């Protein structure tokens, strides 16, 4: 990761004006006046909002008084959306990477006291300021690549005070960096050591104490569970979902990563925003997700790091019309990834997504996976100004290059940033 100052000096300059001479990625733009393929387009921004989108030659007279900002033929996309991350945590787990290379499986590492529980120990030991400083550096790497909205989960505290600490840091990151942050309570991520052999007691704590308290403090935008044989059962997952439903909080699920637990179908019954990982997703799970409008979130970083060979059922999802998002799944154990563009490349190369599918996966469908489909993931009038200008000739280049971060101009929350820094 490149060295960055973790605290911005203030908001970037206003993006208000007519951004002209742009090459839009057609499927990711909803113009007010059709833009012929290959034609240059303009985006009108006023008071931080997109007011109009269309061909350069058709900008309405009402906006002509605004300052002009030269796009110089840059490719333009919506701001990227990283819809599944565990960005706030203490420590790191490089040793587990070495253990897996030596032959240990993910489950063996977890059962030996490593895995999530290892990060829990480090997170509990860290102060809120320490967690913020560490997460700020990670976030800056993502912002520099055009991320304008991000989900940040808890789940490394596994006790009220430490889950609160993680979620408070997530909220603070959004405020300090001027980026849309959606917080997800993942208290049911793993069984904490002090509850060994008492899984039901812990789930009762999550449902009756932790979730209501954190929701009352305004720290929870969604609720997630790790439903897996090394984590929580289908019945325990449903108990958490019922508690979230009573509080009016949407749910999502770590589903079918290591085995088919039937979690996706359960999540769909509760109208889940998304089911994530889904390497072992069944046909019945796909049908349930399609009927519920639940997004499938693909996490190729974890698939790659774990050297998995069980590819998610991409063609079946495609045939069913289930929207597919792509995310970094940034976490210290199984996906220490800080490049959403690299994940788009990996989704194409490992999972055989097409370039248009991958680009929709890190914009439009990722926004839907966070319930942000009305404000992010698409360039259209009436939305906050979140878009990226890329010095590239072809949209395929966004998924083609890896190990390369193109210098880009980012408009995030109506403010201008260059390569993630302030203009």
Residue, then its C-alpha position, 0 to 999 in steps of 0.5 A: x500500500x502506498x504511504x498516505x496521510x490518513x487525515x484529509x485537510x478538508x473537503x476538496x473543491x466544489x465540482x459544480x459546473x459543466x463537465x464536457x468532452x466525456x466518453x460515457x460507458x453507455x450501460x452505466x449512464x442514464x442520459x436526459x438526452x440520448x448520447x450516440x455511441x462514441x459521442x462526447x457527453x456532458x454532466x451538469x453539476x450544481x450544488x453537488x447534484x447531477x442536474x443533467x446528462x446528455x450530448x455536449x451539443x445539447x446542454x440546456x441554456x439554463x445551465x450555460x452560465x456554469x463554469x466549464x470543466x474540460x473532460x478531454x475525452x476521458x472515459x466516465x463511469x459512476x463512482x465505484x462501490x465496494x459493497x462487502x468489506x471488513x475494513x476496520x480491524x486490529x493486527x494482520x494474519x499473514x502467518x495464516x497465509x503461510x500456514x495455508x501455503x503449507x497445507x492447512x485448510x481455512x477450517x483447520x486454521x479456524x479450529x486451531x484458534x486462528x482465523x476470525x478469533x485471532x482478529x478478534x483478540x487484536x481488535x479488542x486490544x486496539x483503541x478506537x483511535x488506533x483502529x481509525x488510523x489503521x483503517x484510514x490508510x486502507x480506505x485511502x487506497x480504495x478511494x484513490x481508485x475511484x470508490x465513492x461508496x463502501x460497506x464496512x462490517x463489524x464482526x471482529x469485536x464479538x462483544x458490545x463495547x468492541x462491536x460498537x467501537x468498530x461501527x463508530x470507526x466506520x461512521x467516522x471514516x465516512x465523515x472524515x473522508x467524505x465518502x458514503x459508508x454503509x455499516x453492517x452489524x456482523x456480531x454473528x461472525x464467529x463464536x467468541x472464546x468466552x462462549x465456547x460450547x454456548x452458541x445459543x447463549x451468544x446468539x441470544x446476546x447478539x439478538x437481545x442486547x447487542x443489536x438493539x443497543x447498536x441500532x438505537x445508537x444509529x450505528x447499524x444500516x444492515x445486519x449480516x451473519x456467517x452461516x456456515x458449519x464453522x460458524x452459525x447454523x440455519x436456525x441461529x441465522x434465522x433468529x438473528x434475521x427475525x431480530x433485525x426484521x423487528x427493528x426494521x433493519x435489512x439483512x444480508x448473508x455470508x452464504x454458501x461459501x464452504x458448503x451449501x447450508x441453504x442460507x441463500x434461500x433463507x436470506x431471500x425469504x427475509x428479503x435480503x439485500x445480498x447473499x455473498x460468496x455463494x460458491x456452493x449456491x444451489x439451484x433452489x437458492x438461485x430461484x429464491x434470490x431471483x424471486x426476492x430481488x437479492x443481489x449475488x455478491x462475488x468475492x474473487x479475492x477470497x476465492x483466490x486467497x483460499x485457492x478455492x476450485x469451486x466456482x460460483x454458478x455464474x451461468x445459472x445466475x446469469x440465466x436466472x437474471x440475478x444481478x451480480x456484484x463484485x467486491x474486495x471482501x477486504x479482510x485480514x485473513x482471506x482477502x487482504x485486497x485493496x483494489x476493486x479494479x483488480x477484483x473486476x479483473x479476477x471476476x473476469x478471469x476466474x469466474x468468467x464474467x464479461x467486461x460489462x458484467x464486471x463493470x456493472x458489478x462494481x457500480x450498479x449492482x454493488x449499489x443495489x447490494x447496499x440499498x443505494x440504487x437510488x443514489x449510487x452506481x449510475x450517472x443520472x440527473x437527480x443523484x449526488x455527483x459521484x463519478x470518475x474520469x479515467x484516462x483510458x480509451x476503452x472501458x475494457x481497460x478498467x478490467x484489463x489492467x492489473x497492478x496499475x492504478x490509472x491517475x483519475x479525477x474523482x468527483x465524490x459527494x460533489x467534491x473534486x479529488x485527483x487520484x484519491x487526493x484533494x484537487 
